[in-house]
Amino acid sequence: MLSVSDAIAAVLNATSPLVPESLPLAETLGLVLAEDIHSNTDLPPFDKSLVDGFAIRLSSFQSELPVLEIVSAGQVPTRQLDQLACIQIMTGAQLPIGADAVVPIEHTSQRSDANGKMVVTFSSNVATWRSGTNIIRRGAALKCGELVVISGSELRPQELGALAELGHANVLTRRRPRVAALATGDELVPIDQTPGPGQIRNSNELMLCAQIRRAGADPIPLGIARDERVHLRERIEAGLQADVLVLSGGVSMGEKDLVPSELAAAGVRQVFHKVNVKPGKPAWFGVLDKSPTANSQVSRTLVFGLPGNPVSSMVCFELFVRPALRHLMGYAAAEPTPIKARLTQAHTTKGDRPTYHPAHIEWHPNGPTVTAVPWVGSSDLRATVAANSMALFPAGDQTYETSSIVDVIAW
Amino acid sequence: MLSVSDAIAAVLNATSPLVPESLPLAETLGLVLAEDIHSNTDLPPFDKSLVDGFAIRLSSFQSELPVLEIVSAGQVPTRQLDQLACIQIMTGAQLPIGADAVVPIEHTSQRSDANGKMVVTFSSNVATWRSGTNIIRRGAALKCGELVVISGSELRPQELGALAELGHANVLTRRRPRVAALATGDELVPIDQTPGPGQIRNSNELMLCAQIRRAGADPIPLGIARDERVHLRERIEAGLQADVLVLSGGVSMGEKDLVPSELAAAGVRQVFHKVNVKPGKPAWFGVLDKSPTANSQVSRTLVFGLPGNPVSSMVCFELFVRPALRHLMGYAAAEPTPIKARLTQAHTTKGDRPTYHPAHIEWHPNGPTVTAVPWVGSSDLRATVAANSMALFPAGDQTYETSSIVDVIAW
């Protein structure tokens, strides 16, 4: 049976990043930049005051100086400091020519002279100041031509700020993948209905849509497909319009597990079925290659058939679907990243498959610790509510002692 | 001057969680539950097969048995195992009365007998199996009345799944705060325009809106307010309709720093102005108490005047605004949580204020490390692009040696 790492590799191998598009910067939070952005200007674009105060020339400083003019932010000085004088200046305003320091207003007092002109008295020991005090020079933060944000970077608030500063109202990035979620099974009823005998509510659709959103993609909820070929096929066809179709249920060995055969009938080529993992053994993955149309550049839909038990669905999403979504979005590191953590208590595993056990990771100055939470199996969602991660225990019957190091994948 | 911790305490003290509302579960991802949810049912609601196979009664097991009926998921068994027979059953289906184990279909072979009835031969050593093999009993995952999700929990995909399973199509939670963002300053031009002499682009609005969204709130961008009383007042009045108004710029000591006086004129009561922090000293915070109207339960708008330099704005948002938003949303832990991390290289600080320095934190099995990134000051957004956190260096001139432990706040 396929290993988890081989299954992830097969998913990534079948997945290509979406075609970059120019999008309004304001809509790109959490997306990945698809171009290198170099600065097209010096930043700051001019010598600038860092404080509200008085611009002076240190070489001609006196403890009392007349004020030539006032420069607010957004204004341009009309005078220069070529005489015994100072210029009042506001934070962020452009420094006058000849000035080489700014004295904060708190270190001064002001009065009017006989002609009604403002005169400033400096209370600080300004004469000993170094050139450049309270000034940021043109280009000190960034020089024209320097690399600001590299292609492949996630666009966080600070990248948006830096790109806005440089006037990139649009940037080349990859849009959020559209991901259809379809729950299958005659036992399912909508969450606002009361299940009859033998029935349960469709909790997977809502959970998977939340996972899709958390991964940075746009979910398209498709409701419940009955275990009936015509109906299932119609819902599958709808889902195949998306970049990714995630189904839950219908991939086991049962008589009504119609998902693999109906996907095949819809032209989806199976890449794998069954992975050596607990929970999630029946996981199915395939691809549909489509001819590009005038309206769409999408040429391939990725299709995941996840097992129907909720913890299986959730774990398989994190292991297989999320990496695919990150790869579509252009993230360099698409795979789940295991963290090494110390067990807070001994843990005994049994079984012939590697187990991803709901766990609680905590961050400490001397390294993370992890606790496996009580868990009765793949239908036990409450265990995942107590968890914030999954700990990997390899196949085989074994007891892991307290302080053993295990791999953990944070959710 | 107010310390950062006193300023955060003042913000939280002036902030009350929003009034809980019943919201559709599908819209609550990332919100905080405002009620305890107990299970209203046993989960699973019936004894259930974990595999596709044949339900048997171990006490009357034989290596070959006739099949009484087939039970799919969603169906209810009509027969019970009170004779030498088995019942075919699908994953997730309800177990027939009398059955105490399910043999996976892979461990069987099937044939038709002389009457055309199905007979199963079991290849495994089933007789030695324990009762309950491949079965999950009613209530094993959750018993009726048990606490499932506690009030104050963040609603993640797994909580949504667990609540959906129990039929909570609506839950009591607190909506996303609406947060208006207003950049002020005559030096600002929109990001798609070319700044003239002395001007810069309005990068803060977009960055703050992204920070607001990352904090789980809904941003309302209000554009640029000029340093002119009538115009500024009109924009402030618009912003005061929101739960929170975040301004940037106009809070320093300059002649055109009209924000505090115009906020006062609009009825906003100042709580603090100036915090002992670098960057961000001019930070301003106040509140406006409003009479509730028929359309709104909001009775208080929180108002933050952040310094205009982009790194000051960003840092002050994380220190002061984000905790307020989390408190509004009902998070128990609203304050920034410092992480202890080891410096990867020596770092020298100067100055009379505690400094939050853009930094890069890395997670290692033996604990996090942190590197202060090169940073020329509060207008240097590129430093934040290289960073994923801020490291706190207390006031005073000091060199911190490699491996010193410092507090770090992750972004």
Chai-1 contact restraints between the chains, C-beta under 6 A:
chainA,res_idxA,chainB,res_idxB,connection_type,confidence,min_distance_angstrom,max_distance_angstrom,comment,restraint_id
A,A26,B,L206,contact,1.0,0.0,6.0,A-B,restraint_1
A,L29,B,A210,contact,1.0,0.0,6.0,A-B,restraint_2
A,P44,B,S379,contact,1.0,0.0,6.0,A-B,restraint_3
A,D52,B,S252,contact,1.0,0.0,6.0,A-B,restraint_4
A,D52,B,M253,contact,1.0,0.0,6.0,A-B,restraint_5
A,D52,B,G254,contact,1.0,0.0,6.0,A-B,restraint_6
A,S72,B,K256,contact,1.0,0.0,6.0,A-B,restraint_7
A,A73,B,G185,contact,1.0,0.0,6.0,A-B,restraint_8
A,A73,B,E187,contact,1.0,0.0,6.0,A-B,restraint_9
A,G74,B,D186,contact,1.0,0.0,6.0,A-B,restraint_10
A,G74,B,E187,contact,1.0,0.0,6.0,A-B,restraint_11
A,G74,B,G198,contact,1.0,0.0,6.0,A-B,restraint_12
A,G74,B,Q199,contact,1.0,0.0,6.0,A-B,restraint_13
A,Q75,B,G198,contact,1.0,0.0,6.0,A-B,restraint_14
A,V76,B,P197,contact,1.0,0.0,6.0,A-B,restraint_15
A,V76,B,G198,contact,1.0,0.0,6.0,A-B,restraint_16
A,M90,B,G254,contact,1.0,0.0,6.0,A-B,restraint_17
A,T91,B,S252,contact,1.0,0.0,6.0,A-B,restraint_18
A,T91,B,G254,contact,1.0,0.0,6.0,A-B,restraint_19
A,G92,B,E187,contact,1.0,0.0,6.0,A-B,restraint_20
A,Q94,B,G198,contact,1.0,0.0,6.0,A-B,restraint_21
A,I105,B,M253,contact,1.0,0.0,6.0,A-B,restraint_22
A,I136,B,S379,contact,1.0,0.0,6.0,A-B,restraint_23
A,A140,B,V376,contact,1.0,0.0,6.0,A-B,restraint_24
A,A141,B,V376,contact,1.0,0.0,6.0,A-B,restraint_25
A,A141,B,S379,contact,1.0,0.0,6.0,A-B,restraint_26
A,A141,B,D380,contact,1.0,0.0,6.0,A-B,restraint_27
A,L142,B,R382,contact,1.0,0.0,6.0,A-B,restraint_28
A,V148,B,R382,contact,1.0,0.0,6.0,A-B,restraint_29
A,V149,B,V385,contact,1.0,0.0,6.0,A-B,restraint_30
A,P157,B,M207,contact,1.0,0.0,6.0,A-B,restraint_31
A,P157,B,A210,contact,1.0,0.0,6.0,A-B,restraint_32
A,P157,B,Q211,contact,1.0,0.0,6.0,A-B,restraint_33
A,Q158,B,T384,contact,1.0,0.0,6.0,A-B,restraint_34
A,Q158,B,V385,contact,1.0,0.0,6.0,A-B,restraint_35
A,E159,B,V385,contact,1.0,0.0,6.0,A-B,restraint_36
A,L160,B,L206,contact,1.0,0.0,6.0,A-B,restraint_37
A,L160,B,M207,contact,1.0,0.0,6.0,A-B,restraint_38
A,L160,B,A210,contact,1.0,0.0,6.0,A-B,restraint_39
A,G161,B,S203,contact,1.0,0.0,6.0,A-B,restraint_40
A,G161,B,M207,contact,1.0,0.0,6.0,A-B,restraint_41
A,G161,B,P310,contact,1.0,0.0,6.0,A-B,restraint_42
A,G161,B,L381,contact,1.0,0.0,6.0,A-B,restraint_43
A,A162,B,L381,contact,1.0,0.0,6.0,A-B,restraint_44
A,A162,B,V385,contact,1.0,0.0,6.0,A-B,restraint_45
A,A164,B,I191,contact,1.0,0.0,6.0,A-B,restraint_46
A,A164,B,S203,contact,1.0,0.0,6.0,A-B,restraint_47
A,A164,B,L206,contact,1.0,0.0,6.0,A-B,restraint_48
A,E165,B,R201,contact,1.0,0.0,6.0,A-B,restraint_49
A,E165,B,S203,contact,1.0,0.0,6.0,A-B,restraint_50
A,G167,B,R201,contact,1.0,0.0,6.0,A-B,restraint_51
A,A169,B,I191,contact,1.0,0.0,6.0,A-B,restraint_52
A,A169,B,D192,contact,1.0,0.0,6.0,A-B,restraint_53
A,G185,B,A73,contact,1.0,0.0,6.0,A-B,restraint_54
A,D186,B,G74,contact,1.0,0.0,6.0,A-B,restraint_55
A,E187,B,A73,contact,1.0,0.0,6.0,A-B,restraint_56
A,E187,B,G74,contact,1.0,0.0,6.0,A-B,restraint_57
A,E187,B,G92,contact,1.0,0.0,6.0,A-B,restraint_58
A,I191,B,A164,contact,1.0,0.0,6.0,A-B,restraint_59
A,I191,B,A169,contact,1.0,0.0,6.0,A-B,restraint_60
A,D192,B,A169,contact,1.0,0.0,6.0,A-B,restraint_61
A,P197,B,V76,contact,1.0,0.0,6.0,A-B,restraint_62
A,G198,B,G74,contact,1.0,0.0,6.0,A-B,restraint_63
A,G198,B,Q75,contact,1.0,0.0,6.0,A-B,restraint_64
A,G198,B,V76,contact,1.0,0.0,6.0,A-B,restraint_65
A,G198,B,Q94,contact,1.0,0.0,6.0,A-B,restraint_66
A,Q199,B,G74,contact,1.0,0.0,6.0,A-B,restraint_67
A,R201,B,E165,contact,1.0,0.0,6.0,A-B,restraint_68
A,R201,B,G167,contact,1.0,0.0,6.0,A-B,restraint_69
A,S203,B,G161,contact,1.0,0.0,6.0,A-B,restraint_70
A,S203,B,A164,contact,1.0,0.0,6.0,A-B,restraint_71
A,S203,B,E165,contact,1.0,0.0,6.0,A-B,restraint_72
A,L206,B,A26,contact,1.0,0.0,6.0,A-B,restraint_73
A,L206,B,L160,contact,1.0,0.0,6.0,A-B,restraint_74
A,L206,B,A164,contact,1.0,0.0,6.0,A-B,restraint_75
A,M207,B,P157,contact,1.0,0.0,6.0,A-B,restraint_76
A,M207,B,L160,contact,1.0,0.0,6.0,A-B,restraint_77
A,M207,B,G161,contact,1.0,0.0,6.0,A-B,restraint_78
A,A210,B,L29,contact,1.0,0.0,6.0,A-B,restraint_79
A,A210,B,P157,contact,1.0,0.0,6.0,A-B,restraint_80
A,A210,B,L160,contact,1.0,0.0,6.0,A-B,restraint_81
A,Q211,B,P157,contact,1.0,0.0,6.0,A-B,restraint_82
A,S252,B,D52,contact,1.0,0.0,6.0,A-B,restraint_83
A,S252,B,T91,contact,1.0,0.0,6.0,A-B,restraint_84
A,M253,B,D52,contact,1.0,0.0,6.0,A-B,restraint_85
A,M253,B,I105,contact,1.0,0.0,6.0,A-B,restraint_86
A,G254,B,D52,contact,1.0,0.0,6.0,A-B,restraint_87
A,G254,B,M90,contact,1.0,0.0,6.0,A-B,restraint_88
A,G254,B,T91,contact,1.0,0.0,6.0,A-B,restraint_89
A,K256,B,S72,contact,1.0,0.0,6.0,A-B,restraint_90
A,P310,B,G161,contact,1.0,0.0,6.0,A-B,restraint_91
A,K340,B,P365,contact,1.0,0.0,6.0,A-B,restraint_92
A,P365,B,K340,contact,1.0,0.0,6.0,A-B,restraint_93
A,P365,B,G367,contact,1.0,0.0,6.0,A-B,restraint_94
A,N366,B,G367,contact,1.0,0.0,6.0,A-B,restraint_95
A,G367,B,P365,contact,1.0,0.0,6.0,A-B,restraint_96
A,G367,B,N366,contact,1.0,0.0,6.0,A-B,restraint_97
A,G367,B,G367,contact,1.0,0.0,6.0,A-B,restraint_98
A,V376,B,A140,contact,1.0,0.0,6.0,A-B,restraint_99
A,V376,B,A141,contact,1.0,0.0,6.0,A-B,restraint_100
A,S379,B,P44,contact,1.0,0.0,6.0,A-B,restraint_101
A,S379,B,A141,contact,1.0,0.0,6.0,A-B,restraint_102
A,D380,B,A141,contact,1.0,0.0,6.0,A-B,restraint_103
A,L381,B,G161,contact,1.0,0.0,6.0,A-B,restraint_104
A,L381,B,A162,contact,1.0,0.0,6.0,A-B,restraint_105
A,R382,B,L142,contact,1.0,0.0,6.0,A-B,restraint_106
A,R382,B,V148,contact,1.0,0.0,6.0,A-B,restraint_107
A,T384,B,Q158,contact,1.0,0.0,6.0,A-B,restraint_108
A,V385,B,V149,contact,1.0,0.0,6.0,A-B,restraint_109
A,V385,B,Q158,contact,1.0,0.0,6.0,A-B,restraint_110
A,V385,B,E159,contact,1.0,0.0,6.0,A-B,restraint_111
A,V385,B,A162,contact,1.0,0.0,6.0,A-B,restraint_112
